[in-house]
């Protein structure tokens, strides 16, 4: 009977060598505390600025209307990230950065630049146009890209490809759009209060239709281009420094260009907005959606291709690469574990799936020469996490394998009169030997 490989040990021994004490500013509590303090101060300042411009009542109305697209967008990006789900803290940071820090930078920088241009040119109208089409795209996309850069630099293990870049960039832009929508909708409500407009003819209704109904994906669409640049850079070998710098910059420039074209639509005449929307935004949205879904399917194929090596070594059972490469099978495994052993077991199976996916991606990068210097240590860590959860995960994954196994039709045998012989032994059934049960093939589609 095959046995699993021995439990992995660290190559440097139990202690791994003496570790140097980190400086106080390198300690996690200090870094987390500084980041949380920065975001909290930014949130309070942006709250005061928006409330000052919209008034308390306008702020509350804007807040209530601006929240509508947020759950849908976050759920869409989370769905896209289901193959190798990143930690929630990264998404919370991205949303908070977009809603607080990036929004504050944009408001302050845009206002300062527009006032400076108006003073220098003595033409407020041209200053507003230039601010919307040139200044705002540069400032806002740079501010949002900072969140993607921070996750790319300091959460490198969680940032391994295009999907990770799309998700972080999209959630950051969702937070930014949330704060911006509060400002626009609150200001529109204040205008309606002064003019006495109500109902569908109001400025608030028109603003809600344009920003929340028609184009909730606008800001995520722009910033996702930056995320794609970072994602491709993450897939590149570490020695390719120029490529890892130019790709994110190229994505950022594309995001600025698309943002500028979108802001310019209002100056193209009465139907300029709808023309840009139909001819530019909708096709771009469809193309990027296809790219994101295709990338997700490619990740599943990578899981099915890389994990059999660990199944041959005994770390995984034979059907597991197939189960882990199917979102339906993974869901069935989680549901089965949760139903039979409780919610904690369902979470444990979900963690097992995530670690196995990370292991497949790590091996894929290693085979292509793109893994970091800590490849062996990281592989051992992931195998360790799988080993700890195997007693709960394996029965659930085995059930999912049986439930999703492809059905192979077997034609009935021809009738045989008398006795049949199988491997030299007489078979006494009147209709010949029974057809064997089809062998389970985990890679059959």
N, C-alpha and C positions, 0 to 999 in steps of 0.2 A: 504494500500500500504506500502511495506517495505521501511524503510528509513535507511540511512547509520548511522553507529555509530557516536557519537559526535567527533568533532575534538580533537585529542590527546593533552594533556598538559603535561608538564614536571613534574615528581613526586615531585620534590623539590620546585615547585612554579615557578613563572615567572622569578625570577632572578637566581634560582638554587643555591643560596648561594654565598658568597663572594669568588672570585677566587684570588688565590695568583699570584702575578706577576712573570712571568718566568724569569730566569736568562738570561742575554744577549746571551749566547751561545745556549740557548734553543729556541730562537725565530726563526720562519721560515725563514725570510729574511737572517739571519746570516747563518743558516744551508744550505739553497739553494745556497747562495753566495759562501760559502766554497766549496761545492760540485762542482759547476760549475767551480770555479777557479782551483780546483784539476784536473778535467777532461780536461780543456783547456790547462793547463800546460803540462799534460801528452800527449795530442794530438800534441802540438808543438814539444815536445821532440821526440816523436816517428816519427813524420814527418821528423825531421832533421836526425835521425838515419837511417831511411829507405832510404832517399834521398842520404845520404852519402854512403851507401852500393850499391845502384843501379845506381846512377847518375840521373840527371834531366830527361833525355830522357827515361831511363829505368823506373823511377818512374811513369812517365805519361803513358807509355805503360802498366805497371803493374796495375795502377789505372783503366785504361780503360777496361782491361780484367777482373780484379777481381770484378768489380761491377755487372757482368752478373748474378750470382746466388743470389745476395742479395735480389732483389725485390721478387723473387719466394719464397725464404725461409721465408722472413718476412710475405708475403701474406699467406703462408701455416700455420704459427703459429697464425696469426691473424684470419684465418678461424676457426682454432681449438678453439679459444677463443671467438667465436661469441655468445655462450650461455650466458655467463656473462662477457662481454668484460671489461678488465681492462683499466685503464686510459692510454692514449698515453704517458704521462710523464714517466710512469714506463718502457715502451718499449724503449723510447728514452734514458733513463738512462742506461738500460741494454745494448743496442747496443753501446752507447758511452763508457761504462765501458769496454766492450769486445774489442772494436777497439782501445782504447787509454790506459787506466790504465792497463788492464790485458796484453795487448800486450807489453807494456813497461816493466812490471815486468818480463814477460817471456824472453824478449830479454836480459835484464840486468842479470837476475839470471842464465839463461842457459849459457850465455857466460862466466860469472864468474866461474860457477861450472865446465864447460868443461875445461877452462884454468887451474884451480886449479888441476883437476884430471890429466891433461896432464903433468903438472909440477911435481906432486907428483909421478907419475908412469913412467915418461919419455917415454910414449907410446901414441902419439897423436891419432893413429888409434883406439885404445881401448877406449880412452877418448871420442872420437866422438860417438862410438857405445853405450857406457854407458850413455852418455848424452842424446842420442836420445831415448833409451829404458827405462831409469830409471828416469833421472833428469827431462827431458822435460815433461813427463806425470804428475809427482808430482807437478812441478811448475805451469804448464799451467792450469791443472784442479783446483788447489787450487786458482789460481788467478781468474779464471772464476766463481768458486763457491762463491767467496766473494760478487759478485753482487747479487746472489740469497739469500745469507745470509742477506745482507743489506735490500733487499725488504721484506724478511720474518720478520725481526725485526722491521723495521720502517714503513712499509706499510701493517700491519697485516690485515687490513680490506680488502685489495685487494688480499690477499694471503690466500685462503681458501681450496685448494685441489690440486689434482694431476695435473689438467690442468694448473692451475696457475704456478706451479713449472716447468712443461714442457715448457710453453711459455716463461717465464723469462729466464730459462736456455738456451733454443734454440736460443732466440734472442741475448743473451750475446755471445754465441758461434759463431753465425753468424757474429757479429761484429769482434770477434777475428780472425776468418778465413779470413775475408775481408782484414784486415791488413797483416796477414801472407801471403795471396796470392799475395798482392802487392809486398812484399819482394821477394818471390820465382819467380814470373813471371818477375819482374824487373831484378833480377839477371840472370835469363835465357836469357832475351833479351840482357843483356850486354855480356854474353858468346857468343851468336850468332853474335854479332857485331864484336867480336875479331876473331871468326873462319870463318865468312863469310857465315854461314848457313842461308838458307831462306826456306820459305814454310813449307810443312808438315814434312820435315825431320829435322826441326830446334828443338833446345832444348825448345824454347818457346812454340811451338805447342804441343810437348810431355808433357810439364808441364801443359799447359792449359787443355789438354785432361784428364790427371790423376786427377788434383786437382779441376777443374771446371766442367767437363763433367761427370766423373765417380764417384767422391766422394765429391760433394759439401756438403753432409749431414754428413761427417765424424765428424767434431768438434761438431756440434749440437747433433749428436747421442751420443757422449761420455758424454757431459755435461747434457743431458736430464736425464741420470741416477741419477745424483746429484739432479736435480730438482724433480724427482719422490720421492726421499728420503725426501726432504723438504716438498713435497706435502702431503705425508702420515703423516708426523709429524704434519702438519697443521691441519689435520683431527683428530688428537688424542686429548684427554682431556688434559687441561693445567696442571693437577696435575701429569701426567705421564712424569716427567722430564727426566728420563733415556731414555725412548723410543723416546722422542722428540730430544734427542742428538744423540743416536745411529743410528737412521734411516738415517739422513743426512750424517753421517760419513760413513755408509755402502754404500750409493749411491755414495759418493765421491770415496771410494776405488774401487768400480766396474768401475767407469769412468776411474780412473787411470789404472786399469788392462786392460780394452779394448783399451785405448789409447796406452799402452805399446805394446800390441799384434799387433796393427796396425803399429806402428813404426818399430817393429821387422820384418815385412814382407819382407823388402828389403834385409835382411840377410839370407833369406831362399832359396836362389838360384834364377835362372833366372825367374821362374814362381811363386816365393813365394808370390809376391804381389797379383797376380790373384787368387792364392789358398786361401789366407786369405780373400780376397774380396768376393769370391763365397761361401766359406764354413762358414764364420764367420760374415762378415759385412752385407751381404744381408739378411740372416735370422734374425739377430738382428734388422736391420732396419724394416723388415716386422713385427716382433713381437711388437716392440715399436709403430709402426704406428697403428697396430690393437688395442693395449692397449689405445692409445690416443683417437681413434675414439670410442671405447667401453666406455671409461670414459665420453666422450661428450654425448653419448646417455643416459648414466646413469644419467647425470645431467638433461637432458630433462625429464626423468621419475621422478626425484625428484621434478621438478617444477610441473608436473601434479599431483603428490601425495600430495604435501604440500599446494598448493594455494587454494584448495577447502575450507579449514577452513576459509580463509578470504572472500571467496565468500559467505559462509553461514552467516558470520557476516555482510555482506553488503558492505565491502570495495571494492570488485571486483564484476563484473557481472558474471552470471553463466557460460557463454562460455569462459571466459578469461583464466582459467587454461589450457583448451585444446589449445587455440590459443598460449599462451605463452610457451607451451610445444612442439610446432611444429615450426621448423625453416622456413618452407615454409609459414605458416600462419603469422609468425612475419614479414617476408619480405613483404608479401602482405599488411599488415597493414601499414608498413612504406611507401610503394610506394603509397598507396591510400591517405594517409595524405599528402605526398609531392605533389601529383598531384592536389589535391583539395584545399589545403591551403598553399602550398609553402614549401620550403626546411626547414624552421624553424620548421614547424609542423612535418615534417618527422623526424627531430632530436629529437623533443619532444617525439614522439612515441618511438623512439629508446631508449631514456632515461627511459621512462616508463617501457619498457620491461626489461632493465637492472636492474632497482630498484626492480621490481617484482621478478626477478630471484634471486637477492641478498636476498630478503625477504624469498623466499622459502628455500634457503640454510641456512639462519639464523635459521629458524624454524626447519629445519632438524637437525642441530647441537644441538639446544636446546632440542629436544625430546630425543636425544641420550646422553644428559648430557655433551656435548662438547662445549657449548657456553660460552663465557666469562662473566665476571661480569656485562658488560654493555649491556646485552641482551635486557632488556626492553627499555633502551634509544635508542639503535640502531634500534629496531623494530619501535618505534615511529618515528624516523627520516625517515625511509624508507616509512612508511605509509604517512607521511607528504609529501614526494616527489611525491608519487603516487597521493595523493589528489590534489596537485597543477596542475597536468597534465591530470586529468581525463576528462575534457571537450573536449580535442583534441584527447586523446588516445582512449576513449571508442567507439566513432563512427567508428574509423579506425579498432579497434579490432572486433567490431560487423560485419563489412564488411568482414574481414578475416574469421570470424567464418562461415558466410554464404557461402563464396566462397570455403571453404575447408571442409564443412560439408559432411560426408559420405552419399551417395545416398542409400536409403533403398528401394529396389523394393517391390511394393505392388501388389499382384495378383488381377486381375479383379474379382468382385463379381459374384456369380452365378445369372443368371436371375431369377427374381421372378415375377410371374403372379399376377395381382391384386394389393392389398395394403399391405405394410409392416408396422410393428409397431416398433417404437424405443422409449424405455422408456415410453410406454403407449400412445404415440402420433402417429396418423396416418401419414404415409409417402406416398406421392402421386406419387413419381417417379416410372415409370413402371419397373425399374430394381433394385429396392431395395435402401437402404440407400447408400449415397456416402461414399467411404472409407476416413477415417480421414487422415489428413496430418501427416506423421510419426514424433513423438516427437524427438526433437534434443537432442542427447546424446553426450556431449562434450568429453567423454572418450572412445567412440567407435573407434577402430583402423581401 
